[in-house]
Amino acid sequence: MNTKYLEESGLDKILAEFCHYHKVFSEEKSQCLPHHTIWDHIIELLPNASATLPGRLLPLTKLEKEEMQKFVEEHL
């Protein structure tokens, strides 16, 4: 890869041994889904399965809920 491309794409900050994996570090490439392959498979649901999932998969204690709320507020 040429150095101009590396500088323009911000990849010049990646260690040389990882430049081969430049697609992993690309913001543009990270926004795309991979192409379908022969390894794709269908996830078949049960016939009477609910179409939606509950909002919270894990029950939290009051303290855990407070800590989660603090974390979310800090990172917004």
C-alpha positions as CSV (number, residue, x, y, z in Angstrom):
1,M,0.0,0.0,0.0
2,N,1.2,3.5,-0.8
3,T,1.8,5.9,2.1
4,K,-0.6,8.5,0.6
5,Y,-3.5,6.0,0.8
6,L,-2.5,5.1,4.4
7,E,-2.4,8.8,5.5
8,E,-5.7,9.7,3.7
9,S,-7.5,6.7,5.2
10,G,-6.0,7.1,8.7
11,L,-4.4,3.7,8.4
12,D,-0.9,5.1,8.9
13,K,-1.5,4.7,12.7
14,I,-1.8,0.9,12.3
15,L,1.3,-1.2,13.1
16,A,3.0,-2.6,10.0
17,E,2.3,-6.2,10.9
18,F,-1.5,-5.4,10.9
19,C,-1.7,-3.4,7.6
20,H,-2.7,-6.7,5.8
21,Y,-5.9,-6.4,7.8
22,H,-6.6,-2.8,6.8
23,K,-10.3,-3.6,6.0
24,V,-10.9,-4.4,9.7
25,F,-9.8,-0.9,10.6
26,S,-11.8,0.9,7.9
27,E,-14.7,3.0,9.1
28,E,-16.4,2.7,5.7
29,K,-16.0,-1.1,5.4
30,S,-17.2,-1.5,9.0
31,Q,-20.6,-0.1,8.0
32,C,-21.3,-2.9,5.4
33,L,-22.5,-6.4,5.8
34,P,-20.4,-9.2,4.3
35,H,-21.6,-10.8,1.1
36,H,-23.7,-13.9,1.3
37,T,-21.7,-17.1,1.2
38,I,-22.3,-20.9,1.1
39,W,-21.8,-20.8,4.9
40,D,-25.0,-18.7,5.5
41,H,-27.8,-20.7,7.0
42,I,-31.4,-20.2,8.0
43,I,-32.4,-19.9,11.6
44,E,-35.8,-21.6,11.8
45,L,-38.0,-20.5,14.6
46,L,-40.7,-22.6,16.3
47,P,-44.1,-22.3,14.6
48,N,-45.7,-20.4,17.5
49,A,-42.7,-18.4,18.5
50,S,-43.2,-14.7,19.4
51,A,-42.3,-12.2,16.7
52,T,-40.5,-10.0,19.2
53,L,-38.1,-10.4,22.1
54,P,-38.6,-8.9,25.6
55,G,-36.8,-5.6,26.1
56,R,-34.6,-7.0,28.9
57,L,-33.2,-10.4,28.5
58,L,-31.5,-10.5,31.9
59,P,-33.2,-9.4,35.1
60,L,-31.2,-6.8,36.9
61,T,-31.1,-5.8,40.6
62,K,-31.9,-2.3,41.6
63,L,-28.1,-1.5,42.1
64,E,-27.3,-3.0,38.6
65,K,-30.1,-0.9,37.0
66,E,-28.7,2.2,38.6
67,E,-25.1,1.4,37.5
68,M,-26.4,0.7,34.0
69,Q,-28.2,4.0,33.9
70,K,-25.1,5.8,35.0
71,F,-23.0,4.1,32.3
72,V,-25.5,5.0,29.6
73,E,-25.7,8.6,30.7
74,E,-21.9,8.9,30.7
75,H,-21.6,7.5,27.2
76,L,-24.4,9.5,25.5
